[in-house]
Amino acid sequence: MKPAARRQLVTQIRQKHELSEKRACGLVGITRWINRYQSRRDTQDELRMRLREMAASRVRYGYRRLTVLLRREGWAVNAKRVYRLYCEEGLQVRTASLWIQCAGIAALIDWGLAYLARKQRLSQMHSTVLMVRVTSLMIGLDIAQILVRAGFYRWMCFPRWGSAFFFSIASYSTIGDGDFVLPATWRSLSPVEAVTGVLMCGLSVSLLFAIVTRLVDRIVRPSQIRAERPREA
């Protein structure tokens, strides 16, 4: 956990439990000198804001393409600085989690189509097994996204894995939680994760609906054909 996150944690502990600075620093594991340190480095708020806007409008772009776009707008930046700000803003977590979910759903669609092509007619047992497999794999993809973000929260924001995982799963499922609050620098990641969770849950439901529709169509169509044959005769 970085010193900046530890300083935020000391402030939260002192406000919540009314402890002295010495006691709170001892619990977090930093000295009072580190807690009182004030950075003199330029925070580059305007560049950070522009980088977040560009990353939100161009989801598929990485930090190298964003560096080129920033240079075209007149920003005197290099790839190293953009990469540092890109990581500090948590934008690489957004890209990784989206790739996990989208690639997983694409693989599920290919596997489902190949499975249905091999099986011309599925029994009730095979249909049940197919639905259980697809549902379990989609839940696994959601958990993988939650773990990626929880790892980032544990590294940058929370001292324990339990708190990071609980905050990540609460934000992903749009439930929210008032006991844990991200530092001011990373506070915008919570609504971003909530929006991503809604989008990915919608994709999962759409895939399940498509599979159920395909299974029902395979059952209903042969019966309709058999019912129409005597009328034609």
C-alpha positions in Angstrom: 0.0 0.0 0.0 1.5 3.3 -1.1 2.1 6.2 1.4 -0.6 8.4 -0.2 -3.2 5.7 0.4 -1.9 5.2 4.0 -2.3 8.9 4.7 -5.9 8.8 3.5 -6.5 5.8 5.7 -5.0 7.6 8.7 -7.4 10.5 8.1 -10.4 8.1 7.9 -9.4 6.3 11.1 -9.0 9.5 13.0 -12.4 10.9 11.9 -14.2 7.6 12.6 -12.7 6.5 15.8 -11.4 9.9 17.2 -7.9 8.7 17.7 -4.7 10.8 18.0 -2.4 11.1 15.1 0.3 9.0 16.8 -2.1 6.2 17.5 -3.6 6.2 14.0 -0.2 6.2 12.4 1.0 3.3 14.5 -2.1 1.3 13.5 -1.5 2.0 9.8 2.3 1.5 10.0 3.7 4.9 9.0 5.5 7.7 10.9 3.9 11.1 11.7 6.5 12.7 9.4 5.2 10.6 6.4 1.6 11.4 7.3 2.4 15.2 7.4 4.3 15.1 4.1 2.9 17.5 1.4 4.0 16.8 -2.2 5.3 19.7 -4.2 4.9 18.0 -7.5 2.4 19.3 -10.0 -0.7 17.2 -9.9 -1.5 17.8 -13.6 -5.2 17.9 -13.0 -6.0 19.3 -16.5 -4.0 16.6 -18.2 -5.6 13.9 -16.0 -9.1 15.2 -16.8 -8.4 15.2 -20.5 -6.9 11.7 -20.4 -10.0 10.4 -18.6 -12.3 12.0 -21.2 -10.3 10.6 -24.1 -10.2 7.1 -22.5 -14.0 7.2 -21.9 -14.8 8.2 -25.5 -12.2 5.8 -27.0 -12.5 2.6 -25.0 -10.4 0.5 -27.3 -7.4 2.9 -27.2 -4.4 2.2 -25.0 -1.9 4.7 -23.6 0.2 4.8 -26.7 -2.7 5.9 -29.0 -3.8 8.3 -26.3 -0.3 9.8 -26.2 -0.5 10.5 -30.0 -3.9 12.2 -29.6 -2.7 14.3 -26.7 0.3 15.4 -28.8 -2.0 16.4 -31.7 -3.9 18.6 -29.3 -0.7 20.4 -28.2 0.2 18.6 -25.0 4.0 18.3 -24.4 3.9 14.8 -23.1 5.8 11.5 -23.8 4.6 8.0 -23.5 6.2 7.4 -20.1 4.3 10.3 -18.5 1.0 9.3 -20.1 1.5 5.7 -19.0 2.1 6.8 -15.4 -1.0 8.9 -15.3 -2.9 6.1 -17.2 -2.0 3.7 -14.4 -2.6 6.2 -11.6 -6.1 6.9 -12.9 -6.9 3.2 -13.0 -7.6 3.1 -16.7 -5.7 -0.1 -17.3 -8.0 -1.9 -15.0 -11.0 -0.8 -17.1 -9.4 -2.1 -20.2 -8.4 -5.4 -18.7 -11.8 -6.1 -17.2 -13.6 -5.3 -20.4 -11.3 -7.6 -22.4 -11.9 -10.4 -19.9 -15.7 -10.2 -20.1 -15.9 -9.5 -23.9 -13.4 -12.2 -24.8 -15.1 -14.7 -22.5 -18.6 -14.0 -24.0 -17.3 -14.3 -27.5 -15.7 -17.7 -26.7 -19.0 -18.8 -25.1 -20.9 -17.8 -28.2 -18.5 -19.8 -30.5 -18.6 -22.8 -28.2 -22.4 -22.7 -27.9 -22.9 -22.5 -31.7 -20.5 -25.4 -32.2 -22.2 -27.5 -29.5 -25.7 -26.9 -31.0 -24.4 -27.7 -34.5 -23.1 -31.1 -33.3 -26.3 -31.9 -31.5 -29.2 -31.8 -34.0 -31.7 -32.6 -31.2 -31.0 -32.1 -27.5 -32.7 -34.1 -24.8 -33.9 -32.4 -21.6 -30.8 -33.5 -19.8 -28.5 -32.1 -22.4 -30.4 -28.8 -22.4 -30.1 -28.6 -18.7 -26.4 -29.3 -18.7 -25.8 -26.7 -21.4 -27.6 -24.0 -19.4 -25.8 -24.9 -16.2 -22.4 -24.7 -18.0 -23.1 -21.4 -19.7 -24.4 -19.8 -16.5 -21.5 -21.1 -14.5 -19.0 -19.7 -17.0 -20.6 -16.3 -17.1 -20.6 -16.1 -13.3 -16.9 -17.0 -13.5 -16.2 -14.2 -15.9 -18.0 -11.7 -13.6 -15.9 -13.0 -10.6 -12.7 -12.6 -12.7 -13.6 -8.9 -13.4 -14.3 -8.4 -9.7 -11.0 -9.9 -8.7 -9.0 -7.7 -11.2 -10.5 -4.6 -9.7 -10.2 -5.9 -6.1 -6.5 -6.4 -6.8 -6.2 -2.8 -7.8 -8.1 -1.6 -4.8 -6.0 -3.7 -2.5 -2.8 -2.3 -4.1 -3.8 1.4 -4.0 -6.7 1.9 -1.6 -7.4 -0.7 1.1 -5.0 -2.5 3.5 -6.9 -5.8 3.4 -8.1 -8.1 0.7 -11.5 -8.6 2.4 -12.3 -4.9 2.2 -11.1 -4.6 -1.4 -13.1 -7.6 -2.6 -16.2 -6.6 -0.7 -16.1 -3.0 -2.1 -15.4 -4.4 -5.7 -18.3 -6.8 -5.6 -20.6 -4.2 -4.1 -19.8 -1.7 -6.8 -20.0 -4.2 -9.6 -23.5 -5.3 -8.6 -24.5 -1.6 -8.1 -25.5 -2.2 -4.5 -23.0 0.2 -3.0 -21.7 0.3 0.5 -21.3 3.2 3.0 -18.7 1.6 5.3 -15.9 1.8 2.7 -15.0 4.9 0.7 -12.2 5.2 -1.8 -9.6 8.0 -1.5 -10.5 11.2 -3.4 -8.0 10.3 -6.2 -9.8 7.1 -7.1 -13.3 7.9 -6.1 -14.6 8.0 -9.7 -13.7 4.3 -10.2 -16.7 3.1 -8.2 -19.4 4.5 -10.5 -17.4 3.4 -13.5 -17.3 -0.2 -12.2 -21.0 0.0 -11.5 -21.8 1.0 -15.1 -19.5 -1.7 -16.4 -21.3 -4.3 -14.2 -24.7 -3.3 -15.5 -23.4 -3.5 -19.1 -21.8 -6.9 -18.6 -24.8 -8.3 -16.7 -27.0 -7.2 -19.6 -24.7 -9.0 -22.1 -24.9 -12.1 -20.0 -28.7 -12.1 -19.8 -28.9 -11.5 -23.6 -26.7 -14.5 -24.2 -28.8 -16.7 -21.9 -32.0 -15.5 -23.6 -30.6 -16.3 -27.0 -29.6 -19.8 -25.9 -33.1 -20.4 -24.4 -34.8 -19.1 -27.6 -32.6 -21.5 -29.7 -33.4 -24.5 -27.5 -37.2 -23.7 -27.5 -37.1 -23.3 -31.3 -35.5 -26.7 -31.7 -38.2 -28.3 -29.6 -41.2 -26.5 -31.1 -40.3 -26.6 -34.8 -40.3 -30.4 -35.3 -43.7 -30.6 -33.5 -45.1 -28.0 -35.8 -43.8 -29.8 -38.9 -45.4 -33.0 -37.7 -48.7 -31.3 -37.1 -48.7 -29.7 -40.6 -48.0 -32.9 -42.5 -51.5 -34.6 -42.1 -53.2 -31.4 -43.2 -51.1 -31.4 -46.4 -52.0 -35.0 -47.1 
